[in-house]
Amino acid sequence: MKKIKFIYNPNSGDKKIVYKLDNIISKFQNNGYTVVPYRLSKESNIENGLEDINEDYEYILIAGGDGSVDRLVNHMKKNNIDLPIAILPTGTANDFANVLNIPLDIEEAIDKIIKSKPKDIDLGIINDDYFVNIASTGMFTDVSQRVDENWKNSIGRVSYIIKGLEDALHLRKFNITVKSKELKYEGDMYLILILNGRTAGNISLAHYAMLDDGYLDVIIFKAMPIQKTIPLLLDIIKGAPIDKYNEIIYFKTDELYIECEENIVTDIDGERGPEFPLHIKCDKQGVQILGIE
């Protein structure tokens, strides 16, 4: 039988994954796969779970949110583990899975995985780390890091919006320099997002993003008066296209550099990111994903 390494985070999202383990394993077994499960915890990380990976494995199945997928991809890329990944989106933020149109329903997601062939998908690289969906710096950057886990699990993305609006009442601007072959910007900003996907916190932002075009989508929110900031943020949460605002810069690139005199917080896929200066580029077709069209 073909082997699958199944890594799952029992604490992700609403924690219902623990009640579905038998169904998940039996569904794959009924389709000719041997499933080797590994439970993530504070003591047992992804590195431990992949210690036995060899040529007998066909792919790696990960159940979790963007953070779990990010950690898996980073370990695989840095250790030359070249296997396709299948995702069961069970986290609070499943932005990467959503943009790939992976069903939130586990049964549906498994059906698509079993019937699919691997597809090449882009990744982002920021200094020495990879990201699957988004890298950011500035205001709101560490919202997902600061939101209480119980909030995340009970009200999902609404917890991010509430915390973000709280931050918007205490605006702080940062002076940055952004350089790419497409654009150079030097000035004050509140936030810069570098997206591989289209969404952050399940809020649609990069409307023109594609996951296999070899480009990242960059969005710079320039500093502006608070009387403009709050209405603008509310419009964006409602789905307004960001490229209609003069206070926002939106462009595509495959490589950029960001400098800031202050060592402000950075974030990659909901986890703390590296320190400045930042060198960011697209790893075109850097990973193979199953279960997508």
C-alpha positions as CSV (number, residue, x, y, z in Angstrom):
1,M,0.0,0.0,0.0
2,K,1.1,3.6,-0.6
3,K,2.1,5.5,2.5
4,I,1.0,8.9,3.7
5,K,2.4,10.9,6.6
6,F,-0.5,12.5,8.3
7,I,0.4,15.5,10.6
8,Y,-2.4,17.1,12.6
9,N,-2.7,19.9,15.1
10,P,-5.4,18.9,17.6
11,N,-5.7,22.4,18.9
12,S,-6.2,24.2,15.6
13,G,-9.5,26.0,14.9
14,D,-12.5,24.5,16.7
15,K,-10.5,21.4,17.7
16,K,-13.0,19.1,16.0
17,I,-10.3,17.4,14.1
18,V,-9.7,15.0,17.1
19,Y,-13.2,13.6,16.6
20,K,-12.7,13.0,12.9
21,L,-9.4,11.1,13.0
22,D,-10.9,7.6,12.5
23,N,-13.0,8.8,9.5
24,I,-10.0,10.4,7.9
25,I,-7.7,7.4,8.3
26,S,-10.4,4.9,7.2
27,K,-11.2,7.0,4.1
28,F,-7.6,6.9,2.9
29,Q,-7.2,3.2,3.8
30,N,-10.2,2.4,1.8
31,N,-8.5,4.0,-1.2
32,G,-5.3,2.0,-0.8
33,Y,-3.2,4.2,1.4
34,T,-1.4,3.4,4.6
35,V,-1.7,6.4,6.9
36,V,1.1,7.1,9.4
37,P,-0.3,9.8,11.8
38,Y,1.7,12.2,13.9
39,R,0.1,14.5,16.6
40,L,1.6,18.0,17.0
41,S,2.1,19.4,20.5
42,K,4.5,21.7,22.3
43,E,6.8,18.8,22.8
44,S,6.3,17.1,19.4
45,N,6.9,19.4,16.5
46,I,6.9,19.0,12.7
47,E,10.6,18.3,12.7
48,N,10.0,15.2,14.9
49,G,7.1,14.1,12.8
50,L,9.1,14.0,9.6
51,E,12.2,12.2,11.0
52,D,11.2,8.9,9.3
53,I,10.3,10.4,5.9
54,N,11.8,8.4,3.0
55,E,11.1,7.2,-0.5
56,D,8.3,5.0,0.7
57,Y,6.0,8.0,1.3
58,E,3.9,9.4,-1.5
59,Y,2.9,12.7,0.1
60,I,2.3,14.5,3.4
61,L,-1.2,15.3,4.7
62,I,-1.4,18.3,7.1
63,A,-4.5,19.2,9.1
64,G,-4.3,22.7,10.5
65,G,-4.3,26.4,9.6
66,D,-1.9,28.6,7.8
67,G,0.6,28.5,10.6
68,S,0.8,24.7,10.5
69,V,1.2,24.6,6.7
70,D,3.9,27.3,6.9
71,R,5.9,25.4,9.5
72,L,5.6,22.2,7.4
73,V,6.7,24.0,4.2
74,N,9.7,25.6,5.9
75,H,11.0,22.4,7.3
76,M,10.5,20.5,4.0
77,K,12.3,23.2,2.0
78,K,15.2,23.6,4.4
79,N,15.7,19.8,4.6
80,N,15.2,19.0,0.9
81,I,12.1,17.0,1.4
82,D,10.5,16.9,-2.0
83,L,7.0,15.5,-1.6
84,P,3.6,16.9,-2.5
85,I,1.5,18.3,0.3
86,A,-2.3,17.8,0.9
87,I,-4.1,20.2,3.2
88,L,-7.1,19.6,5.5
89,P,-8.0,23.2,6.5
90,T,-8.9,23.0,10.2
91,G,-7.3,26.2,11.5
92,T,-8.8,29.6,12.5
93,A,-7.2,31.2,9.4
94,N,-7.2,29.0,6.4
95,D,-6.4,31.8,3.9
96,F,-4.0,29.6,1.8
97,A,-6.4,26.7,1.6
98,N,-9.3,29.1,0.7
99,V,-7.5,30.7,-2.2
100,L,-6.7,27.2,-3.5
101,N,-10.4,26.4,-3.2
102,I,-9.8,23.5,-0.9
103,P,-13.2,22.7,0.8
104,L,-13.5,23.4,4.5
105,D,-15.5,20.2,4.7
106,I,-13.0,17.4,5.5
107,E,-14.9,14.7,3.6
108,E,-15.0,16.9,0.5
109,A,-11.4,17.9,0.8
110,I,-10.3,14.2,1.1
111,D,-12.3,13.3,-2.0
112,K,-10.5,16.0,-4.0
113,I,-7.1,15.0,-2.7
114,I,-7.6,11.3,-3.6
115,K,-8.7,12.2,-7.1
116,S,-6.1,14.9,-7.8
117,K,-2.6,15.1,-9.2
118,P,0.0,17.5,-7.7
119,K,0.0,21.0,-8.9
120,D,2.9,23.4,-8.8
121,I,2.3,26.5,-6.5
122,D,4.4,29.5,-5.8
123,L,5.9,30.3,-2.4
124,G,7.3,33.5,-0.9
125,I,10.7,33.8,0.7
126,I,11.5,36.5,3.3
127,N,15.2,36.5,4.3
128,D,15.8,32.8,5.3
129,D,12.2,31.8,5.8
130,Y,9.4,30.7,3.5
131,F,5.7,31.8,3.6
132,V,2.7,30.3,1.9
133,N,0.2,33.1,2.1
134,I,1.5,36.4,3.5
135,A,4.3,38.4,5.0
136,S,3.7,41.8,6.6
137,T,5.2,44.5,8.7
138,G,3.8,47.7,10.4
139,M,0.5,48.2,12.3
140,F,-1.8,45.2,12.6
141,T,1.0,42.9,11.7
142,D,1.0,41.0,14.9
143,V,-2.8,40.9,15.4
144,S,-2.9,37.1,14.9
145,Q,0.0,36.7,17.4
146,R,-1.8,38.8,20.0
147,V,-5.4,37.4,19.7
148,D,-6.3,35.1,22.5
149,E,-6.5,31.4,21.4
150,N,-10.0,31.1,23.0
151,W,-11.2,34.0,20.9
152,K,-9.7,32.5,17.8
153,N,-11.5,29.2,18.4
154,S,-14.8,30.7,19.4
155,I,-15.4,33.6,16.9
156,G,-12.8,32.9,14.3
157,R,-11.8,35.7,11.9
158,V,-14.1,38.2,13.8
159,S,-11.4,38.1,16.5
160,Y,-8.9,39.5,14.1
161,I,-11.2,42.3,12.9
162,I,-12.0,43.4,16.5
163,K,-8.3,43.5,17.4
164,G,-7.4,45.3,14.2
165,L,-10.0,48.0,14.8
166,E,-8.7,48.4,18.3
167,D,-5.3,49.1,16.9
168,A,-6.7,51.5,14.3
169,L,-7.7,53.8,17.2
170,H,-4.0,54.2,18.1
171,L,-2.3,54.9,14.7
172,R,1.4,54.8,14.4
173,K,3.3,55.5,11.2
174,F,6.7,54.1,10.1
175,N,9.2,55.4,7.6
176,I,10.3,52.7,5.2
177,T,12.1,52.3,1.9
178,V,10.8,49.8,-0.6
179,K,12.8,48.9,-3.6
180,S,11.9,46.7,-6.6
181,K,12.4,46.9,-10.3
182,E,8.8,48.0,-10.7
183,L,8.7,50.7,-8.0
184,K,10.6,52.6,-5.4
185,Y,8.8,54.1,-2.4
186,E,10.3,56.0,0.5
187,G,8.0,57.5,3.0
188,D,5.6,57.0,5.9
189,M,3.3,54.0,6.0
190,Y,1.0,52.2,8.4
191,L,1.3,48.7,7.0
192,I,2.8,46.8,4.1
193,L,1.6,43.4,3.0
194,I,3.3,41.0,0.7
195,L,0.9,38.3,-0.5
196,N,1.2,35.1,-2.3
197,G,-2.5,34.5,-1.9
198,R,-5.4,36.9,-2.0
199,T,-6.6,37.2,1.6
200,A,-5.4,38.0,5.1
201,G,-7.6,37.0,8.0
202,N,-10.1,35.8,5.3
203,I,-10.4,39.5,4.2
204,S,-10.0,39.7,0.4
205,L,-7.1,42.2,-0.4
206,A,-5.0,41.2,-3.4
207,H,-7.7,40.8,-6.0
208,Y,-5.3,40.1,-8.9
209,A,-3.1,37.6,-7.1
210,M,-2.4,34.2,-8.7
211,L,-0.6,31.4,-7.0
212,D,1.3,30.2,-10.0
213,D,2.3,33.3,-11.8
214,G,5.8,33.8,-10.3
215,Y,4.8,37.1,-8.7
216,L,4.0,38.4,-5.2
217,D,1.4,41.1,-4.7
218,V,2.5,44.1,-2.6
219,I,0.1,46.4,-0.8
220,I,1.4,49.6,1.0
221,F,-1.0,51.5,3.2
222,K,0.4,55.0,3.3
223,A,0.1,57.1,6.4
224,M,-3.1,59.1,6.4
225,P,-5.4,61.1,8.9
226,I,-7.4,58.9,11.2
227,Q,-10.7,60.3,9.8
228,K,-9.7,58.7,6.5
229,T,-8.2,55.5,8.0
230,I,-11.3,54.1,9.8
231,P,-13.7,54.4,6.8
232,L,-11.1,53.0,4.5
233,L,-10.5,50.0,6.7
234,L,-14.2,49.4,7.0
235,D,-14.7,49.6,3.2
236,I,-11.9,47.0,2.7
237,I,-13.3,44.6,5.3
238,K,-16.6,44.8,3.3
239,G,-14.7,43.9,0.1
240,A,-14.0,47.2,-1.6
241,P,-11.2,47.0,-4.3
242,I,-8.0,48.5,-2.7
243,D,-6.6,49.9,-6.0
244,K,-9.2,52.6,-6.1
245,Y,-7.6,54.5,-3.1
246,N,-4.8,57.0,-3.6
247,E,-3.6,56.2,-0.1
248,I,-2.8,52.6,-1.1
249,I,0.0,51.4,-3.4
250,Y,-0.6,48.0,-5.1
251,F,1.8,46.3,-7.4
252,K,3.2,43.0,-8.4
253,T,6.9,41.9,-8.3
254,D,9.1,38.8,-8.0
255,E,11.6,40.5,-5.7
256,L,11.8,43.5,-3.4
257,Y,13.8,45.0,-0.5
258,I,12.4,46.7,2.5
259,E,14.4,48.9,4.9
260,C,13.2,50.6,8.1
261,E,15.3,52.5,10.7
262,E,13.0,51.0,13.4
263,N,13.1,47.3,14.0
264,I,9.3,46.9,13.8
265,V,7.5,43.6,14.1
266,T,7.2,41.4,11.1
267,D,4.8,38.4,10.6
268,I,4.8,35.4,8.3
269,D,1.6,33.4,8.0
270,G,0.5,34.5,11.5
271,E,3.9,33.8,13.2
272,R,6.6,36.2,14.2
273,G,8.9,36.9,11.2
274,P,12.5,38.0,10.8
275,E,14.2,41.3,11.6
276,F,15.0,44.1,9.1
277,P,16.4,44.6,6.5
278,L,14.0,42.4,4.5
279,H,14.8,40.7,1.2
280,I,11.6,39.1,-0.2
281,K,11.2,37.1,-3.4
282,C,8.9,34.6,-5.1
283,D,9.9,31.0,-5.2
284,K,8.1,30.2,-8.4
285,Q,6.4,26.8,-8.4
286,G,8.2,26.1,-5.1
287,V,5.8,23.4,-3.7
288,Q,3.4,20.8,-5.1
289,I,-0.1,20.8,-3.6
290,L,-2.8,18.1,-4.0
291,G,-6.6,18.5,-3.9
292,I,-6.8,21.6,-6.1
293,E,-7.9,22.1,-9.7
